[in-house]
Amino acid sequence: MTTGTVHTDKAAHWPQVHEARNPGMALDMDWVRAARANRSAIERRAGTLPGRRSVKKDYQAAWLARAVSCIDLTTLAGDDTPGRVARLCAKARQPVRADLLEALGLTGLTVGAVCVYHDMIEPAVKALEGSGIPVAAVSTGFPAGLSPFHLRVAEIEESVKAGAQEIDIVISRRLVLRGDWQGLYQEMCAFRAACGEAHVKAILATGELGTLQNVARASLVCMMAGADFIKTSTGKESVNATLPVSLVMMRAIREYHDRTGYRVGYKPAGGISKAKDSLVYLSMIKEELGDRWLRPDLFRFGASSLLGDIERQLEHHVTGAYSASWRHAIG
């Protein structure tokens, strides 16, 4: 990645523009049962990344700009209001101060999407009109996913009707914990069908799945059921995105692509708040999945505060001085 013009084709946000959308497949229990995760090897590999990969100067600025384009700018607070969402959407349209973008030679930079609760879809759609930035809605009884099944399906349908172009669903963790892979597959198939043309991100809530092996198997089952993205966390668990979990999920995505030819996106969420962390995730994506996944149609950060720190780092690159965080509010 190098500095220069950022392509502003908003269709680039949509996987089916570049790729045939993952249609899913029949549940392959032999494949699922064969999935393993060597924790010690995974943790050793993940532990090498933060200190081993580093980019500096113009290259770092370019990678940080790419990270901005892959952010799902998120507000999932109980006190969200249409005004707050409108401010967030304004930040989504102009995520980095215009003077910094001019100094960097960048134009047309936006975030990947804006993610909100169902009740905030309408003001988000209105605020983003004409921008090409999709609205993502969390659904299916987010974050616990314990509401009645028919209501979870109906919630997806209502969010799509309200204008959400992406739906972040939560799986039933109990299905994973008791090894009910058929139940998880059927649930995910129903959620995918309810989404229609809207893209579905399957939130695994990896911090609550017990083992990395469960993470690997749940990742495969959700992709077999037609998930467009697999996502680590709701951001509400005590343990959210981690490098070992990300490595397991990325390798499941790679294996699925190798076997089926379909690319599935990846979204780490929760606890990613520093620019340096975003660089580690981008380098992991590059090494494990390749450059094709370094675009917003196949990679997203679920974040709210990350953007502010990236903007601070970009200002430091331009001016040589760090500014106060309050100069880079996210909304």
Helices and strands as residue ranges (DSSP letters): G 10-13, H 15-18, H 29-34, H 39-52, H 57-69, E 71-74, H 82-93, H 98-104, E 113-116, G 118-120, H 121-127, E 135-138, H 149-162, E 166-170, H 173-177, H 181-195, E 199-203, G 206-208, H 212-224, E 229-231, H 243-260, E 265-267, H 275-288, G 291-293, E 301-303, H 306-319, G 325-328
